[in-house]
Amino acid sequence: MSNRMASWWIVWDDLKWPNDDVYDKIRRRADLMQKSNVDVATVFGAHFRWDFMPIWDCLHDFMRTVADELHERDIKFFDHHSAVLVHRHNNRNEMRNVKVHSGPHLPFSPSYKAAECWTFNGSKLNDWRMIDARTNKPHYLPQYTAEQFCYNNPVFVEAYLEYVKMLIKETRIDGLMCDDAIYFSGYNACTCECCRTKFKNLYGHNIPKDDDFTFWGNWKNQAWRDWIALRYASNGDFLEQVKNILPVDYPLMSCCSGSSGGTRNHCGQDVLQFNRGCNLVHLELCGNTPPVDDPETINKSIAKKLSLSSHHLAAAKLKNFSCVGQGYGFTEPSANIIWALNKMLGSTCWFSTLKGRLGLAESEISHLPDDAAAIAKAFSFEYKYKELFDTQLVSQIAVYFSYNTRNNSFFGDIRNGYEQDYTDTLTELFSAGISAETLLDLPKDTSEHPVLVVPSALCLSDTERETLKKYMKAGGKIIATGACGLYDGNGEKSKFPFLSNYGTDIVFSEPERKDDFWDGNWQTETKCQACGNAAQWYELDTNLLWHPMRLQDENSPDLCDKVKEFTAAAPVEVINAEGYLTALHSSNIEDETLVVQMLSAEYDVEIDKELDAKRKHRSRVNLITGVKPKNVTRNIVLALNVDVENIKVFTPFNENSEVKISHEASQLNVALPEDCSYVVCKISLTNPNKTLNF
């Protein structure tokens, strides 16, 4: 798998093709990518591909030329487009809204009137549209000034597959990112005849009217849970069909901005379903990296993004796929952090600018570097020191992610519920220097994961309960928190709650949605009360420890202390790395070699305030110009529980700065330079012919 990806933006001037100036630009950009050690260039722009149908011949010829130039430099070329979204406008204001707010798409949109007669593969594009449950009309996406095609519609799917065949033949692209096969508008999509028929045939249910709240939003109703399941599965069904017309092992991925949150139920987005068709796992690290103090843009913490990455890496591991983490920035400082964030747990980095989201004139941002230039320092370091990143995570502790809880309970749907408990658990572990990984299947034995953390797994199926019992009988230790196993796998209250087998009854009331299902902001505003049991650790069995509180509750459990009590000593342990998130890896290239990565959790971030004040469109990102770590120690202390032959410490973003190493007995002290956001320690052991066994 390729390791260093950058976006190849298509802009308006490129559509002058064929043109000598455009050709010169293609060659210059290809040269820059080669110099910056990029090995995959991926299309951005011309995104809503159906809107470009009248000029596909021009666009494809341009892409073919780009592919040829990149291939001459041993760089692969992937396409990236929306399979299902189309911009549409009715009037002058809507037309302007498309241009201002969807700049990254290179919007080339027809009016509704013009699009009425558009046909492809013998059918009208308008006949493929998703239908809104509330209006029974084609549903509209105001955030994109767009409509969406339904991928449960076999006529649409057949047409799209014909386009993909044409695309590959005419452009010679090396891979495809088939984008946007999710329900952008939420639960009200889609209720077209194809979806109704599929729901009836597979589950035996009719889709009721939008005012029937015995169905809509009722997690106690099996039909509602089936509706959620259908929408997830439909994405996988579609991507499987795309896979089937591609050459064997042809790289295929689809945009996925996370799979652990309750909002995934709303849009039907999940990496496991995507992996039915895809062979690359994609994670879109939306918004600013690192975060900016701006309520109008997207600003998830570094720790939150690591938890998203952990979930997708778990999905990738199930099928031995690579995980591609895509982050957005504009300058080298933010590009560096995006790259380091991906390297922390072992993802490929795809770096992309997002200049169209700034809402600024080209003349005001023309000084900003090309994507390949901004990421050049990081990619060049990775290329030079490949052995530091061809590794596998050394898992000290496993964290179980409960799909049944996310899909089948209201607690799993709200942000204050299961989503936060899972994220908080990983954040605490990373912050304490404990190298953790997510599991999507429960371990059958203790060979790889002797200790398992189970946060707030409200819904446990009979199979999961039996697996947990066998795991404990085999010596596996479980550390559970919150409302564990009160419901069965389908979200129904269990007659025999899991912990009742061990003499404990959990006092817990799942929250109720009080606002209107369609209009209320219940998903983000609903709060969940803590369990009513006394806030303490309960040793329920030799291998089962439980605390009723969640990490966000008052009197929250001292989770990391308990984890350290139960886990065997890691070959390298963090004694002090204040302010850093930590991950431990073993090398796939060099025997008996460990790699410790540390990334600052918090930053002081500078933005271009002058340009920010001029923006016509404020969404998702800021123009970050400077990044400095904050609240970090300059003296890292590690305990070495193995015999060490050699230690090297790298600080890729602090060139010409001195790092002082002191190694005495079993302790390593590292004095870092000022403003050090990212540290890599390579630790070679004294028995190079033995395989590490932790």
N, C-alpha and C positions, 0 to 999 in steps of 0.2 A: 504493500500500500504506500502511496505517496504521503509525504509528511508535512509539506510546507505549501499551503494554498493561499492564493490572493485573488481578489476580484478583478475581472477584466470588464470595466465599465463601457457600455455602449451609450454614446451621447448623440445629440442631434446632428452634430457635424459629421459623425460617422455615416449617417444616412445619405450623405452626398456621394457615397460609393456608387460606381468606381471613380476614383479621383486620386491623382498622384499625391496630393497633400495627405489624404487619408491613409494611403499606402505607406508613406514615409512615417506617419505617426504609428501605424501598426508595428513597423520594424523597430522604431525607437522604444516602444513599450515592451516589445518582446526582448530586446537587448537588456533593458532595465530589469525585467523579471529574471533573466538568466544571471545577471550580475548580482542580484539580490538573493540568489539561491532559492527562488520559487520553483517548485516542480509540478504544480497544477495551477492553471488559471481558470477561473470559473466566471461565466457571464453574469453580469448584473446590468439591468436596463433591458428595454424591449420586453418587459416582464409579463404584462398581460398579453400573451402571445397571440390570442385570437384576434385582438384589435389590429394586429399588424398583418392580417391575412392578405390585404391588397398588395403588400410589398414583400411578401415572404421570399420571392425570388431574389430581390436585392439584399435583404437581410441575410439570407442563407449564403449567398455568394460572399458577402463580407465576412461571415463567420468561417467559411471555408478558407478564406485567405488568412485569417488570424490563425486557424488551426495549422495550416501549412507552415507559417512562419514559426510558430511555437514548436512544432514537431522537429523542425531543423535544429532547434536549440534543446532538444530532449525534454521539452515541457509538454505535459498533457493539457488538453483543453476540454472542459466540461461545460455543458449548457445548463442554464438555470432559468426556468420560466414557470409561470402559473398555468396549470392545466385547466383551471376552472373559472377564474375571475375575469370579468370584462368591465372596463370603465364604460359608463353610459351617462349622458347628460341630456337634459330637456331644454335648457335655456343658457343664457350668457353667464349667469352667476355659477351654475353648476359646472359649466365648461372651465371657468376660471378656477373653481375649487379643485378640479382634477389637476390642473397644471401646477397650482401652488402647493397642494398637499401631497401629491403623489409623484414628486420629482424623480425619486429613485426608479420608478417604473418606466421612465421615459414615456409618459402617457401619450398615446397616439389613438385617441378614442373617437368613435363615431357618435353622433347623436342617436337618440332612440329612433328617430324617423329614418335616418340613413341605415341603421342596423336591421330594420324590419325585413329587408329582402335578402340579407346575407345568408348564403347557404354553403355547406361543405359536405361532401360525401353523400349528396342526395337528400339532405334534410336541412331545415332552417335552424340556425343557431338559437333563435328565440324559443324553439320548442324544447330546448335542453334545460331551461332555467329552473332553479329551485323555487318551490312555492312556500310562502309564509303561512304558518298555521293560524295566524291571527286574522289575515286579510284574504286568504285563498288566492292571492295574486303573487306574481314573481317578487320574491323578497329583495329588498334594497339594502345596501350596506353604506350608510352615510359616511363612515370613516374613510371609505375608498371611493365614494361616488361610483358605486359598482353594483353589478348583479353577479350571480354565481350559477354555474352549470351543475346539474345533479349527477354525481358519479354512480348513482344507482340506476340511471337511465341507460339502458343498453345501446340505444342509438347514439347517444353522446360518446359512450366508451368506445364504440366501434370507430367513430369519427376521430377521436383523439389518438387511438392506436395507429390509424392511417397517417395522421400527422407525424407521429414519432418516427415511423418508418421512413417517411419522406425526409424528415429532419436529419436523421443519421446518414442517410445516403447522400444528401446534398451538402452536408457540412463536414463530415468526417470527425465529428466530436468523439471524445474518448470516454465520456461518461455523462450521466443525466441526473439533474436534480429536478424531479417532478413535484412541483410545489402546490400547496394550498388545498389539498384534499381533506379539508376539515370543514366544520359548520361554523363559519365566522359569526353568524348572527346569533348563535346560541340555540336554546332548546326549541325555538319556533321554526327551525328548519331541519329537515325539509318534509313537506306533506304532499308532494306531487303524487300522481297515480302510481308511479314506479315504486316509490317508497311505501305507499299504502299496501300495494300488492305484496311487496317483499315482507313487510311486517306481518301481514295476514298469513302468508305462506309459511314463514319460519316460526312464528310464535302464536299464531291463531288469534291475534288481537286486531281490532279496528282502531284507527286513530280517532279519538273523539273530538268534539268541538273545543275551542280554546277556553271556554268557561267551565269546563268539567274538571274541577280540582280534586275529584276523587282519583283522577289520573295525573294531570299535570302537576309535577312537583311533589307527588305523594310517594315517598320512599317506602311506605307500608304496603303499597300496591305492587304486586309482582309484574303487572303489565307495564308499569312505569320503569321498573328496573330492566325489563326486557327492551324497552325503547332505548334506554341508555346503551345496553349491550349491542343492539342492532346498529346504532350510529357508530360505535367504535369499530365493529366488524366491517362495516361498509367501506371504511378507509382501507383496511387490509385487503378486502375483496378487490378494490380498484387497483391497488398497487401490485397485487398478484397478477392481474391481467396485463399490466404494463410490463412486468418482468417477463411474462410468457412470450412476448414478441421481440424481446431483446436477445442479442447473442449470449451464449452461455458465459456466466461470470462477468457480464457487462456491468460496470459500476453504476449503481442506482441508489439515490437517497431522496428523502423528502423532508421539507422544512419542519422541524419539531422544536418548539421553544420550551419544552419541559413536559414531563409525564406524571409528576408527583402531586400536582396541585388539584384541588377540587374543581377549578375552572376547566380542567380537561374534560370533565363530564359534560360541560356545557357545549364544548366545540367538538367533542369526539376525537381528541388528539391523544394518541398513545404510541410510544415507541415499539411496544411489542406487536401491535397490529401493523405498524409500518414495516416491521422486519419480516412479515410474511411475504413481502415483495422485494424489499430493499436488501442490499448487502453491505451498505454503509449506514452507520447510525449518525444522524445529524443532531446537533444541539445548537440552537440559535440563542446566544447570550445577549438577549435584547437590552437595549438602552446603553447607558454609560458604563464603561469599565475603566477605572474604578468609579464608584458612584459620586454624584454631584449633589449638593444641597439645592435642589430645584424641584418643586412640586409638580411642574409641568412636564418633566421628562421622566424616563424610566430609570430607576436607580436602586437596583437590588445590590445587596452587600456582596463582597467577595465570597464570604462563607455560604450565602444562599446559592450563589452560582456554582460553588463546589458541590453542594448537595444535589443540584440539578444534574451536574456532570456525573456524580456518583451513580445516580439512578440510571442514566443512559449507558454508562460504562458497564453496569451490571447486565443490561439488556444486550450489549455488544458481546460480552463474555459468554453468554448463553449460546451464541452462534459463531463465536470466534471471528467477529467482525471488528473492524476499526471504528473508532468514534471520532467524528469531526466536530470540533467546537468552533463556532463562528462568532467572532466579536467585531464590534464597530468602533472605529476611532478615526482620527484625522491626522495625528502627528505621532512622532516616534515615542514620546512618553506613554501615551495610552496604548499604543501598539505593543510596547514591551510588556505591559501588565496583562493584556489579553493573551499574549503568547505564554507568559509564565503561568497564568491561571490554567491554561490547557495542559501544559506540561506537568502540573502538580500531580494529577491523577493518571496521566498517560494518554491524553487525547491528541490527535492531530490538530494543528491550529490552522484555521481559515481566517485570515484578517481581511477586513473590508472597510473602506471608507463609506460614508453615507451622506455625501454632500447635498443630495437633493432634499434631505430632511431639514436642512438648515434654513430654507426659505430665503436665500440670499442670491443676489445677482452673480453671474459667473465672474464678472469683473472684480467682485469683492472677495472671491475665494480662489481665484486662479493661482495664487501663490502657494496654496496648500499642496503638499507632496502627493505624488501618485501612490497608490496602495503599496506597490512593491518597494518604493523608496522608504515609506514610513516603517515597514516591517523588516527592512534590510538588516539592521543590527542584530535583531533577535534570530532571524533565519540564518544569518551567517554564523552566529555562535552555535546554533544547533547543528549546522552542516559540519562545522569544524570539530565539534565534540559529540559526534553521533552516539558514542558509547554511553553518554550520560542519560540518554532519552530512549534508548532501546532497552526497556526495562519492564518489569512487572511489579505491581503494588504488593508490598508485604503487608498482609492484612492481620493486624493485631486483634481486631474485633469486627464482627459482622452485625449489620443492622438490617432487620427484616422489614421490607415494605409490603404492606397488606393491600393488595388490589381489591379484595372483597370489601374492605373498609372504605376505600376511596369510592368504589362504584356503587355500593349497595346501601349506603346510609347517608342521612342528612349530615351527620357528624363528619363524614368523609367529603362532603361537598363544600363545606364552608372553610374559609381561610383560617379562621381561628380554631378549627378542629384538627383533624388528623394531619393535614398538610403541615401545619406549624410544628406539631410534635415530632414528625419525622425530620424536618429541617433542623429544628433546635437540637435534636439528638446528635446529628452529624456535626453541626457547628461546634457543640461543646467538645466533642471528641477531637476534631481537628485542632481546636484552640488549645487543648490540653496536650498536644503533641502525640496523640494516639492515632495511629494510622488505621483508618476504618474503611470498610467497603459495604456497599448495599447488596443484599440478596433479594432476588425476586421469587426464588423457590426456597422452601425450608430445607436445611441440610438433613440428609438421611443418616449421617454419622458424624463423628467428631474429627475425622482425619484432617480436614482443611480448616474447619471452624469449630474449635472447642468451646467457644463462648459466643452467645447470641443475645443481642439487645432487641427487645420487642416493644416498641413504643406505641401505646394506645391502639392496639389491634382489636378494635371493637368487634369485628366480624371474623370469626374463625370457622371454617368448614369442618365437617367430621374428619375429612382426610388430613387437614392441617393439625387438628387436635391429636390424632393418632401419631402423626409424624413427630410432633413435639414430645409426646410421651416416649416414643422409641428413642428419640435423640437424648432425652434425659436419662433413660435407662442405660444408654450406651456411655454415659458419663458426661454428656454435654450439659453445660450450665446455661440457664436462661435468666436474663435480667429484664424483667417486664415493668412497664410503667403505665399509669392511666387505666382506662376502662378496657380491660383485656378479656376477650372471649365471651362477652355478654350476649352477643348475637351469633347466629349461625352464619354460614357462608353467604346465604341469600339476603341477609339483613333482617331476618326475623328473630325475635327474642328467643333465646335458647331455653329449653326446659331444664337443661343441665349446664349452666355457665361453666366455662373452663376452670376457673379458680375454685368453684364449689367442690370440685373433686379433691381439693386440698384444704377444705374446711374454711374457706373464705367467701363471703358474699360482698360483692362490690356495690356500694351505694352510689348510683349514677343515674342521672336523668338526661337523656339526649335533648338538645334544644329543639324548639319548634319554630317553624318559619311563620312569623306573624304578618309580615308585609304582603302586599299583593305579589303573586308569583311573577307576573310579567313586568311590573313597573318598579317594585321595591328593590333596594340595594341590599337585599338580605344576605347575599353571598359573602360580602365583605364586612357587613356590620353586625351580623349575628354573633353573639358571644356564647361561650360554653362554660358552664359551671364546673368547678373541680369536683372530684369524687368526694363523697361525704365521709369516707373512712379516715381514721387518724393518720396524720402525715408522718409516716415512719416506714422503715423497711420491714417487710414481713418475710421471714424465712419459711416458706410453705412446704418445702421439700429439700432434701440434700442438695439438689441441683436446680432449685427454683426460688428466685428472689423477686419480690414484687413491692413496688411503691405506688400508692394510689394517685399521687400528685403528678402532674405533667410539668415539664421544665419551665413552662410559662406561668405556672401557678405560684402563689405564695407558698412558703415552706417547701419549695421544690427539692427534689432528691439530689444528693451529692453523687450524681451518676458516674462521673469520671473516677472518683475515689473507689467506688464499688467495682468498676471495670478493672482498675489496676489490681484490686485484691484478687480477682478471679482469673486474670490472664497471666500467662507465663511471661517472664521477662523477655522483651524484644532484644534482638542483637544490638540495637542502638536505641536508647531511651532519652527523651528530652528531660533534662533537669531544669533548664531555664531557657526559654525562647520567647519571652514576653512580647506579645503583640504580633507574633507570627503564627500562621497556620502551617501545619507540618504534615508531610507524607514521606513514608519510607518505601524504597524500591530495592529490588535486586536486579543486577544486570543480566540481560540475555546474551551478552557478547563476551564479557570477561568473567571467568569463574571466580567465585569467592569475592565478589565485589558488591558493595552496598552503595546506594545513592540516597542521600537525605535532601529533600527539597523544602525550602521554607519561603513563604510568601506573606508579606505584610497584609494584615486584615483591614487596616484603616489608612486613609490618605488625606493629606491636604492637597486639594486639586485646584489648579488655576484654569480659568476659562477666558476666552477672548471676550471681555465684557462689552467692548465697543461694537463688535460685530453682533454679539448676542442681542444688543438693544435694537438692532436694525431688522431683526428677523420678521418675516411675514408669516412664517409657519413655525410654531414651537411645539415640537413633539419628539419624544423618544430620546434624543441625544443633544448634548452640548458640544461646543467646539473646545475640547480640552487641549490646553497648550503646555501644562506643566503638572507633574505628579511627584509628590514627596510622601514617603511613609511617615506615619505618626504613631506615637505611643508604642514604639518598638525599642527593645534593648539593643545596645551595641556590643553586648557580651553574651554570646550563646554558650551554654554549657550542655554537653551531651555525655551520658554514661555509655561506655563501650563494654558490652558483655561478651565480646569476642576478642581474639588475639589479632592485633592490627599490624600490618606491615608498612602501609603508606596511607597518608591522608592528603587530599588536595581540596582546596576550597575555592569556589568560583563565585564571583559577583558580576554577572554579565553586564549590568547597567552602570557599574561604577568603574569605568576604565581608568587605568593609571592610579588606582587607589590601593593602598596597602591593606592586606588582611594578615593579621598576626595569629598564629596557631600555637597553642601550648598543649602538648599531649603528655600527661603524666599518669602512669598506672592505667586505671580504667576510666579516666576522665579526659574529655576533650574540651578545651576552651578556645573559642574563636572570637577575636576582637574585630568587629566589622567597621568598615568605613562609615562616615556620616551619610545619612539619607540612603541607606541600603534597603531596597524593597524586596529583593529576591536573592536567595543564597542557595547554592548547590554544593553539597559535601560529597566527595567521592572517597569511599573508605575501602581500601584493599586489604584483605585478610591474609594471614600468614600461611594458609594451606591452599595454594592456588589450584591444586589438582583434585580437591574435594568439592562436592556440590553442597551448597548451603542447604541446611535442613532446619527450619524453624518450627 
